[in-house]
């Protein structure tokens, strides 16, 4: 049972907070080992721009995040790719802005959006480069079931522990969490019990992941659900005696818990002597929220930004971003407009993995490592189609919260426009367009569209161009094509294709196919190719024959493609499921493969 004493211990000594060692600030740049760094990406849920001490917070104590900001890079113009969870996280993982990404809205009527089969996640890129990969916390894509194409285990993560869906992630004391493809019951949480606090489990699993992978390069995506509403905590700790509403006390304790979790991760990195070989990034999936009775103004009295979660004004999309790594990253403040779509190419470059060439993000790796400036975006684009509403967000949008909205930032100018309803195909003249200069007016208080109609028209043109009803991806990695059914004893053709969707050549490409035990696979084409230019592919076919006595069921074929880029090895993996029918005269309703 989680008690006040246990919660406070987990937030301090139990997470090793007092023992976090300082990073060496005056060391020479570059890792002592000179190897690919470990990567830890920590994403909070609904943590606003001004909710950390390093970003102006004066009420909630966040000493460990503030220290990382002081010892690393603090970005003052970092942006989530959407003002709500699902599209923001999809863009972060795939490097596509919300006019191109497959997931562009939050779940609707219980239907959970999925990352597309043609998409490549940052985990898939790093795993191909030999990283051990783990996702701990909130996932948020695909149905609440295992073994489906949007499951973390199918999107590059070897290890997953947490929530699959957004709705499930609203429960801080859930009956169960997913561990890979299995539901794991949580002690004391049945029938309204509060025995096990999910974020504490995420912290413990994250530390275990670091401990067990410390000897090889690893990528940890730690995505706890704090401080999303409801403001549920085992105990409100040091905020218990504040003259606040319960929701505000809980919210403050959630932010403090997140800070403690980050501190524990840093301590674990030092404990296993890998801190100097690790890049840590901390951010949030969208701006501040007011849900569940939280009072944002209580925590951000000096916060000038307009808007909240669900708004495309700065308060809904500007987020904290801290990058930290002893020896690698020098302390500084960065004011470059930096969207989350930059994280995929950044982490890919740090890990030595070629990124897809059709993404929207730009790599920050030169900036982080001190080898040069990061390239600048000509513009940033956002899309919003939201059905939910909260009072402050609705007021910030002037009662247009349920209309489709778009925003574009180019330099210091930012346009926000609202359609008359849910149809974004209406002509431009029917949209309401606002224009702000963020250098002079970061709070977006003075609309200058009438003063600068040419600038407003240019940004509207960008918005119109950047939206695609369907964004056709350049194929990347390995794919498998095969019939959905296999007949006993009859050969079928299976085709595996390795696509070089990057902008660098690959060499020594070879594709292999693993079939179930007892099945036969005979290569029908040659398996190697000397050089694979950007945009080209190598196709390998097999004649695959199941046994004559194969029982009815579901069978998995696994393709593995090995190649090299820049002399470094890459291994891409995918899988394809086949169904075998029952024996003639069998009873279909009894077959699990049918359902």
N, C-alpha and C positions, 0 to 999 in steps of 0.2 A: 504494500500500500504506500503511495506517495504521500509523505508527510511534509510539514513545513520545514522540519530539520533536514530531511532528505533533499528537498528542492533547493534550499539555500546552499547545501553542500555541493549539489550538482552545479550550481551557478558560480561557485567559487573554488574551494580547494578540490572538490571532487572532479572538476574539469581542469584542475591544475593551473588555475589562473594566477595564483601568487607566484608560481614558479616559471612563468614565461620569461625566457632569457632575452635580453636586448639583442637586436641584430647589430653586427659591426658596421657602423655607419661610414667609416673612413677607409674601408677596404677597397682594393683595386677591382674594377669591373671584371666580370667573367667568372664562371664557376671554377672552383678549385679542381674539379675533376674534368671539366671541359666537355661534359656529355650533355645529351638532351635532358632538359629539366623535367622533373616531375611537375604536374600541373594540378592545382586544386582550384576549382571554380565554385564559389559559394554564392547562391542566389537566394536572397530573402523574398518573402511573399508580401507585397504591398508595403514595403518600407519606403517612406517618403524621403525626398531629397534632403530635408533639413532635420532628420530624426537622429542624426549622429552628432556627437560633440564636435567632430572635425568639420561638420557642415553647419555649425551654428546652434546645435542643440544645447540648452542650458538646464533642462529639467531631468532628463533621463541620463544616467551615467553609462557611458560606453567606452571605458578606458582602453580596452584591447583593440577595438577598431580604430580608435583615435591614435593609438600608438602606431598601428600599421600605416595609417595615413601620414603620420609624421616621418616614418622611416622609409616610405615608398612614394609612389605617385598618387596624387589625389586629383581626380578629374572633376572639374567644375561645370562641364557642359556635356556630361554623358547622358545618353537617351535610351530608354526602353523603346522597342520597336512598335509598341502598341500600348494603349492605356489600360488594358486588361490582360489577365494572365495567359490564356491559351495562345493567342497570336503572338504575344511578346516572347514567350518561351520557344515557340516554333521558329521564329526568326532568329533568335539567339543560337539555337542548335543547328540551323541550316544556312545561315548567312544571307537570307533573302528578306527584303523589306516586305511590309504588309500589302503591297500592291502586287507582289509576285509569289509570296509564300502560299503554300497549300492551306494552312490554317490561318484564317483571317478574322475569326469571331470566337467568342466564348461558346461553351456548349449551349445548345438550344433544345428545349423540351427533352432533356435527358440524353440527347444524342451527342456523344463525345467525338470531336473531330480527330482525325488521324493524320500523322505525318505521311506524306505520299510515298508510294513505292519507288518513285524516281528520285526522291530526295536522298541526300547523303548528309548524315549528321557529323558533328565534330568528333564524336566518339568513334564512328566508323573509320574516319581518317586516321585517328591516332592508334586505333587498334591495328589497322593495316600496317602501321609503322612499328608495331611490336609493343605498344603500351598495354599494360593491364588496366582495365577500365571498370569503373563502378559508378552507379547512380544511386544515391541515397536520399530519400525524401519524397517530394511531390513530383510525379511524372506528368500526367495530364493529357495523354493522347491515347486514342483507341478505346475499345470497350473494356469493361472490368473483368477480363478473363485472360488466361495465359495463352501462349502459343498463337499469337496473332501478329500480323505484319507491323503493327505500330507499338508492340511491346518493347520495352528497353532492351531485352535480351536479343531482339531481332534488329535493333538499331545501334549496335556497336558496343553495348554494355554487357560485359561478362557477368557482372554482379549487380543485382537490383534488390533494394529493400525499401519499401515505402508504399505510397498510394499510387494506384494507376489512374484514378479519375479525380476530377476537381471536386465533385460532390463528396466523395469519400474523404478528401483532404480537409473538409470543413469540420471533421470530427477529431478533436485532439485526444480523446480517450476512446479510440475505435475498438471494436471487438477483435479486429484482426488487421494485420498488414501483410503485404505480399513480400515473399522472399523468392525472387525469380518467378517460377511458375506455381508456387505453392502458397496457400493462405496460412499464416502463422497466427494463432490466437494470442491475444495479449491478456495477461493475468489480471483478474479483478475488474475487467471492463464490461462484462456482460450485465444486462438489466440495469443500465444507467450507472454502473460502477465507474470509479475513477482511480483504478489501481495502477495503471501504467500510462504515463504521459508520452505520447508518440515522439515529440521532439527530443526527449531524453534518449529514446531508443536510437534516433538518427545520429545523435552525438556519439553514442557508444559504438554504433556500427561504423561510423566514419573513422574513429580511432583504431578500431580493429582492422579496417581496410588498410590504413597506413602501416600498421604494425606488420601485417602479413605480406605486404608488397614493397617493403622498404628497400629490398635488394635489387629491384628492377624498376625501370621507368613506369610510372603509373599516372593515370588521369582520374581524378575524383571529382564528380559533379555532385556537390552537396546542396540539396534544395529543400530545406526545412519549410514548413508551412507557417511559421511565425514571421511577422505579426498580423497575419490575416485574421479577420473576424471569424468566429466570436473570440473575444479576448479571454480565452480560457487558459488558466495556468493552475498548477497544483497549489500555489500560494503566491500572493502579491509581494512578498518579501519586504524590502526596504520602503516600498510605496504603500504598505498597508495602512499607515497612519496619516497619509495625505488626505486633505479635505477635497477629495475628488469623487466622481461617480465610480461605481465598481468597474465599468467598462474601461475607464481611463487608467485605473490602477492596474487592471489586467494587461492593457496595451503596453504600459510602461514596463511591466515585468516581462512581457514577451520580448520586447526589444533588448532588455537586459539579458534575457536568456540567450538570445541570438549572439550578443556580444560575448557571453561566456563560452558559447559553442565555438566561436571563431578563436578565442583565446586557447581553448583546449586543443584545437587542431594545430595551432602554432607550437604549443608545448610538445605535442606528440612528434612533430617534425624534428624539433630539436632533440628530443629524447632518443630518436633513432638516427641522429646525425645526418639528416637529409634536408634540413632547413635551407642550407646554402645551395642545394641543388633542386630547389622547388620554387616555382612561381605560383603565388596565391593571388587570386582576383576575387573581390567581393563586390556585389552589386545587388540590385533589386529588380523585380519584373515590371513594376510600374510605380506611379507616384502614390502619395499619401491617401489614406482612406478614412471614411467617417462611419463605416458600417458597424452595426452592433452597439451604437451609442457612443462611439469614440469621438472626442472633441479635438480635432486637429489643431485648432488655434491654441489650445492649452500647451502643446508641445513645440509649436513653431511660431511664437509670437513675433519674431523678427523676420519671418519667412516672407519675401516679397512676391513669390510666384503665384500666379493665378491658376486656379483649377485644382482638381482632385482626380483620383482614379476615375476613369471613364471619360475624362476631358482630354482634348488634344492641345489645350493650353499647357504651358510649361509645368505647372504643378501636377499634371497627370502623367507626363512622360519623362521629365528630367529626373534622374536618379543618381544616387551616389555610385561611384566606381573607384575602387582602391586597388592598386597593383603593387605587390610587395615581393621582394626576393633579395635576401642579403647577397652582396657582391654583384648581382646582376642589375638591379634597378636602383638608380640614384634617387634620393628624395627630391621631389619638386612638385609644383602645382601645374596642371595642364589645363588650358582653356580651349583646346581644340574641340569642336563639336564631334562627339564620339558616340555613334550608335552601337547598340549591341550586335548588329550584324557584322561589326568588325572583329568580333571575338573568334569566329570560326577561322578566318584566314590567319589571324594572329597566332592562335594556338597551333594551327597546322604548321605554320612556319617555324615556331619555336620547337615543335616536335619533329621537324624534318619531313613532313608529309605534304605532297602536292595537293593543293585545294582545287575544287571544281572551278572552272574558268567562267561559269555563268552566274556566279554569286554577285551580290550587291556590296558586300563588305570589302574593306581595305585593311591590310595588315598593319598592326601597331608594333610589330616585333622590332623594327629598327628604333622606334622611340623607346621601347621598354629596355632594350639592351644597350642603348647609347651609341649605336652604330650610325645613326642618322635620323632625320625627321620622318614622321609618318606621312604618307600621302594624304592630301586633303580631299574631302568630298565636294563635288560641285554643288550638290544639294542633298537634302535628306527628305524622305517621304514617309507619311503616316496615313493610315486608313482606320476609320472607326465605324462599326455598325453594331450598336449596343441596344439591348432590350431592357436591361435593368436600369434602375435610376435611384439616386439618393438625393436628399434635399440640397446639399451644398453643391454637388456636381451639377444638378439641374439648374441651380441659380447661376453658376459660373457660365453655363452654356446658354443662359437666358431662355430657358424652357425649350431648348432644341436638343436635349440629351438623346432623344430617340430617333433623331434624324441621322442619315448617313453624313459623315464628316470626313474631310481630308485636311492635311496640313503639309506644307513644304517650307523648309528652311534653306536659304541660299545666302551664305555670308551672314550678315547680321539681320537680314530681312526674313520675316516669317509670315506666310499667309495661312489663314485658317478659313475654310469655307464649308458651308452647310447646304446640303440639298434640301428641297422642300419637303422631302419625306424619305422613303426607303428606296427610291429609284435613282441610282446614280447615273443613269443614261440620259437624264433630262439635259437640255441645252445649258451651256454655261451661264447664260443670262438669267436663268431661274435660280441659280445658287446665290446665297448670301456670302460675300467675300469680305474678309477683314485682313488688314495688313499692319504688322508691328515691326518696329526696329528694336531688336533685343539689346543692342548696345546701349541705347538711351532709355529703353523702357522694358526691362526684363519682366516686369509684372503685367505686361500686355494690357495697359490701361488706355492707350490712345490709338485709335484706329486711324491709319494714315492712307487707307486705300483711295480715298477721294483726292488726296494730295499727290499720290504717286500711282496713277492708274496704269502706267506702263510697267512698273515693277510688279504690281498685282497681277496684270495680265500675263507676264512672263512666268510667274510662279504657278498660276492656274494652268498654263500650258504644260508645265512640268507634271502637275498632278494628273492631268488628262492623259499624258503620254505614259506615265509610270504604272497606271493601273492596267492589268491584263486579266480578262475573265479567266483565261487559262494560260499559265506560264509554262511553256514547253521546255523541259530541262534538257540540257546536253547530257547524254548518257555517261555515267561514271561508274567505275568499278565493275564487278562481275554480276551478270544476270543469267537466269536459267529459263528456258522455254521447254515445256513438255506438255503432253496431253494431261487432262485432269484425272483420267482413269487408266489403269493398267490391267490387261486381261491376263489371267494365269497362262504362263508358257508362251506368250506372244510378245515378240520384240516391238519396242516403240523407240522413236527417235528423241533423244534429249540433246538440246543445244545449249551450250554455255558460251557466253560472249564476254570478253574482257574489253571494256571501253576506256580509252584514255581521254577522259573529259577534262584533263588539266591543261595547262599551257606549257608543259615541259615534256620532252620525249621520255618514253619508258623503253627499257631494253630487257631482253631475255625473257619474254612473256611465256608463261606456261600455265595451262589450265588443267586441273584434275577433278575427277568426279568420284565421290564415295557413294556406294549404293548399299542397301541393307544386306545383311548376311544371307547368303544363299542366292542372291540376285547376280546376274552376269552383266558386265558392261564391256563392250568392244568398241574401241576407238574407230570412228569412220573418217576422221580427218587428222591431219598432222597437228601436234600439240604445242609446238614452239614457234616463236617468231623473233627474229633478231632485234628489230627496232620498231617501236610503236609510236608513231608521230602523234602530236596533239590532234584530237578529233578523229583518230583512226581506231580500229578495233581488230581483235583476233577472235575468230569463231572456231569452236571445237564441237564436233558432234560425236555422239555415241549411240550405238544400238544397245538398248538396255532390255533385258529379258527377266521377268520375275519367274520364280519356280512354278511348275505346273500345279503344285499343291499349295500355293500361297493362300493363306486364309484371308477372308475379307477383313479390311481394316485400312488404316492410314499409314503411309510409309513416307519416309523423308529421304530425299536425295540431297547431298551436300556438295557444292562446288567450291573449289579453292583455286584462286589464281595468284601465282607468284610472278613478280617482275621487279625491276629496279628503276629508281629515279635518282639521277645525280649520283649513281653508284651505290645508293642505299637501298636495302631490301624493302619490299612492300608485299603484303599478302592480303588479298581481299577474299571475303567469304560471303556465301549466301546459301539459301536452302529452298527446296521446292517440295511440296507435299503432293503425293499421289494417293488415289483411292483404288482399292481392288474390290471388285464386286463379290457378292456371295456366290456360292455354288448354285447351279441351276436348281430352281425349286425351293431355294432358301426363303426364310421368312424375313422380309426387309425391315419390318418394324422392330426387330430385335437387334439390329445392327448399330453399334455406336458410330460407325463411319457415316451412316446416313444422316444422323442428327448433327 
